[in-house]
Amino acid sequence: MLAAGTMTATAGAPEAPVDLGSAGNFTILSKTGITDVYKSTVVGDVGTSPITGAALLLSCAEVTGTIYTVDAAGPLPCRVTDATRLTAAVGDMQAAYNDAAGRTLPDATNLGAGEIGGLTLAPGLYKWTSNVSISNDVTLAGGPDDVWILQIAGSLTEAAAKNVILTGGAQAKNVFWQTAGGVAIGTTAHFEGTILSKTLIAMRTNATINGRLLAQTAVTLQMNAVTQPVL
């Protein structure tokens, strides 16, 4: 018997992971810039395109990986100029967003009326036609090959000091949060999975994520730890 609050997927076939293409090589990818309150720690590659590298405000010391820009602006001495690589990655980011948003036959629609804090989610496809809030810890329970795709038509907000928790061998690389609205990860909160946002992704003070921040507008950091998931 399932514990109270556990939501079970009922689809006939499991979801395939979202194909991130070359965007999957980036921990943070943004079209309109990355702001930062020092000191953040980013493990993995970072890039902005098509905006100038002057809009990428992370310092070299904050990134364990490569910082890519479309021009000669940006942090020195570590910045690498590669407009071609970035154009391809941004295109793949948009394709991945469309893939996640285009999945059909959800296992649950408008679960919790948009409040998923306190729930345990089985693998599957979840759809919301409004905003989603995580006001208490939420658990994703499944095996190492299981996939979660969470389609959100509005914004996604995680409250301060709350957590997205993976259990049973579930892996962050197989969790995809697709949001048409903005994303806010609260102060000291922890998050898991790849965020594919059509708008802003804002990490509040000392929030952490094991995953990726892939934004079609901006990413804002405030003394955060952002770590690319194990592939």
C-alpha positions in Angstrom: 0.0 0.0 0.0 1.3 3.5 -0.8 1.9 6.0 1.9 -0.5 8.8 2.3 0.3 11.7 -0.1 2.0 9.4 -2.7 1.0 10.1 -6.2 1.2 7.2 -8.7 1.7 7.5 -12.4 -0.8 5.4 -14.4 0.5 5.7 -18.1 0.9 2.6 -20.1 4.5 3.4 -21.0 7.2 5.4 -19.1 8.3 8.8 -20.4 11.5 9.1 -22.3 14.0 11.7 -21.1 13.9 15.1 -22.7 16.7 15.4 -25.3 18.7 18.4 -24.3 21.1 18.1 -27.2 24.1 20.3 -26.8 22.3 22.4 -24.2 22.9 19.5 -21.9 26.6 20.4 -21.9 25.8 23.5 -19.9 24.9 23.9 -16.2 23.6 27.5 -16.8 22.5 28.7 -20.2 20.7 32.0 -20.8 19.7 34.2 -23.7 19.7 37.6 -21.8 22.3 37.4 -19.1 23.4 35.9 -15.8 23.6 38.2 -12.8 25.4 37.2 -9.6 25.8 38.2 -6.0 29.3 36.9 -5.0 30.2 34.2 -4.2 28.3 31.5 -6.1 29.8 28.1 -7.0 29.0 26.6 -10.4 30.2 23.2 -11.5 29.9 22.8 -15.3 29.9 25.1 -18.3 28.1 28.4 -18.4 27.0 30.5 -21.4 24.9 33.4 -22.7 23.6 34.0 -26.2 22.7 36.1 -28.2 23.4 38.8 -25.6 26.9 40.1 -25.2 29.3 38.5 -22.8 29.2 41.7 -20.7 25.8 40.5 -19.4 27.5 37.4 -17.9 28.6 38.5 -14.4 30.0 35.4 -12.9 33.7 35.5 -12.2 36.2 32.9 -13.3 36.8 31.9 -9.7 33.2 30.9 -9.3 33.0 28.4 -12.2 34.5 25.0 -12.4 34.1 24.6 -16.1 34.2 26.9 -19.1 32.5 30.2 -19.5 31.3 30.8 -23.1 30.3 34.1 -24.6 29.4 35.3 -28.1 32.0 38.1 -28.2 35.2 39.3 -26.5 33.3 40.7 -23.5 32.9 38.7 -20.4 34.9 37.5 -17.4 38.7 37.2 -17.9 40.9 35.3 -18.3 38.8 32.2 -18.5 36.1 33.4 -21.0 36.0 31.5 -24.3 34.4 33.1 -27.3 32.4 30.6 -29.3 29.2 32.1 -30.9 28.6 29.0 -33.0 28.6 26.6 -30.1 26.3 28.9 -28.1 23.9 29.4 -31.0 23.5 25.6 -31.3 23.1 25.2 -27.6 20.4 27.9 -27.4 18.6 26.3 -30.3 18.7 22.9 -28.6 17.5 24.5 -25.3 14.4 25.8 -27.1 13.8 22.4 -28.8 14.1 20.7 -25.4 11.6 23.2 -23.9 9.2 22.4 -26.8 9.7 18.7 -26.4 8.9 18.8 -22.7 5.9 21.2 -23.2 4.6 19.0 -26.0 4.3 15.7 -24.2 0.7 14.5 -24.0 -1.4 12.1 -21.9 -0.3 13.3 -18.5 -0.6 11.0 -15.5 -2.0 13.8 -13.4 -3.4 17.3 -14.2 -3.4 20.1 -11.7 -2.3 17.9 -8.9 -2.8 19.5 -5.5 -4.3 22.5 -7.3 -0.7 23.6 -7.9 0.6 23.0 -4.3 2.9 19.9 -4.4 4.7 20.5 -1.1 4.4 17.4 1.1 3.7 15.0 -1.8 5.6 12.1 -3.1 5.6 11.9 -6.9 6.0 8.6 -8.8 7.7 8.8 -12.2 5.6 10.2 -15.0 4.2 13.2 -16.8 2.5 15.9 -14.7 0.7 18.9 -16.0 -0.5 22.2 -14.4 -2.5 24.9 -16.1 -1.6 27.4 -13.4 1.2 28.2 -11.0 3.0 25.6 -8.9 4.2 26.0 -5.4 6.5 23.9 -3.2 5.7 25.1 0.3 7.0 21.9 2.0 9.5 19.3 0.9 8.4 17.3 -2.1 9.8 13.8 -2.9 10.3 12.2 -6.3 10.5 8.4 -5.6 11.6 6.0 -8.3 14.5 4.1 -9.8 17.7 5.3 -11.6 16.1 5.1 -15.1 12.8 6.6 -14.2 11.8 10.0 -15.7 9.7 12.9 -14.4 8.4 15.6 -16.6 6.6 18.5 -15.0 4.7 20.8 -17.3 3.9 24.1 -15.7 1.9 26.8 -17.6 2.5 29.4 -14.9 5.3 30.1 -12.5 7.2 27.7 -10.2 8.0 28.9 -6.6 9.9 26.9 -4.0 9.7 28.3 -0.5 12.7 29.2 1.7 14.5 26.2 3.3 12.4 23.6 1.5 13.7 20.7 -0.6 13.1 18.6 -3.6 14.2 15.2 -2.5 15.1 12.2 -4.7 14.7 8.7 -3.3 14.9 5.1 -4.5 17.9 5.8 -6.8 16.1 8.5 -8.7 18.5 10.8 -10.6 18.5 14.5 -11.2 19.4 14.0 -14.9 16.0 12.4 -15.4 13.9 15.2 -13.9 12.7 18.0 -16.1 10.7 21.1 -15.0 9.2 22.9 -18.0 7.8 26.3 -17.0 6.2 29.0 -19.1 6.4 31.5 -16.2 9.3 32.5 -14.0 11.0 30.3 -11.5 12.1 31.3 -7.9 14.0 28.9 -5.7 13.8 30.2 -2.1 16.5 31.2 0.3 18.6 28.1 1.4 16.2 25.8 -0.5 17.5 22.8 -2.4 16.2 21.8 -5.9 16.8 18.8 -8.1 16.5 18.5 -11.9 16.8 20.5 -15.1 14.7 23.7 -15.2 13.6 24.6 -18.8 12.1 28.1 -18.3 10.6 30.4 -21.0 11.4 33.3 -18.7 13.5 34.2 -15.6 15.1 31.6 -13.2 15.9 33.3 -9.9 18.0 31.5 -7.3 17.5 33.3 -3.9 20.3 33.6 -1.3 22.2 30.4 -0.6 19.8 28.2 -2.5 21.3 25.1 -4.2 20.5 23.0 -7.1 21.7 19.6 -8.4 20.7 20.2 -12.0 20.7 22.8 -14.8 19.3 26.3 -15.2 18.3 26.7 -18.8 16.5 30.0 -19.3 15.1 31.7 -22.4 15.6 35.1 -20.6 17.8 35.6 -17.6 19.3 33.7 -14.6 19.9 35.5 -11.3 22.3 34.1 -8.7 22.8 35.1 -5.0 25.6 33.1 -3.4 24.3 29.8 -4.8 25.7 26.4 -5.5 24.7 25.1 -8.9 26.0 21.6 -9.8 25.5 19.8 -13.1 23.9 16.4 -12.5 25.9 13.2 -13.0 25.2 11.9 -16.6 
